[in-house]
Amino acid sequence: MAVAQPLDVQYALRAADRVFRLQIADRPESQRRGLMWRERLPPDQGLLMVMPKAMEIGVWMKNMHFALDVVWLSVSWQVLDVKTLMPCRTTRCPVYTPRVKARYLLEVGAGQFPLKVGQKVEIIHTSGDSLPPQLNAAQP
């Protein structure tokens, strides 16, 4: 069994009064792996999947050891859909999709995400540098 590496944190996401330190998954292999095989996720950390364009981003909970709040976000960082998902313990795991196409997908521990559909989050580069183009809300 592969054990995921610790989060490589350079970015944070602010949602209301909560701040989550983020690992960025912007490559297909890191997006497929997601948070699978991790034993736990600290309450102040999360995984942000960055898609090349708005699309229907499906999620499943295969090989997960803990429940997640899964949040689909628009290019302008608006919450499009939120679901709390439990680990799948069967061989046939369902795939969960958003109500509408999304540019970003955020995974944090279940019960940690404080916002509702229609509200916005803010992305912060923790070094104070400017955000790269794939995290800049001005990009389509």
Residue, then its C-alpha position, 0 to 999 in steps of 0.5 A: m500500500a502506498v502512503a501519500q507524502p505530507l502536504d507540500v504547502q505553498y497556498a492557503l484557502r480562506a473560507a469565512d473564518r477558516v484557513f486551510r493550507l493546501q496541496i495543489a493537484d494540477r496533474p492527472e496522476s495527482q488528481r487520480r490519487g487525491l487523498m487516497w491511502r492517507e490515514r488522516l488529514p489535519p483540520d487545517q489542511g486540504l487538497l485543491m484540484v486544478m482543472p484546465k477548464a470548467m468541467e464535470i469533476g467526479v469524485w469517489m471515495k475508494n481507498m479513503h480512511f476518513a470522510l471528506d467535505v468535497v467542494w466544487l468551485s468556479v473560476s471566480w472561486q464561488v462555491l458551486d456545490v458541497k457534499t460530505l462523503m463517507p469512505c467507500r468500503t465496497t468494490r463498487c464505489p459510486v462517483y459523485t459529481p457537481r450540479v454544474k461544471a467546476r474549475y476547482l475541486l477542494e477536499v477537506g475533512a468532513g465537517q470542516f468547510p463552513l460555506k454554502v453554495g453561492q459564497k466565495v473563498e479566497i486563495i492566498h500564496t503563503s509566501g506573499d508572491s502573486l498567484p500563478p495563472q492556473l490559480n488566478a481567478a481572471q483565467p477562464 
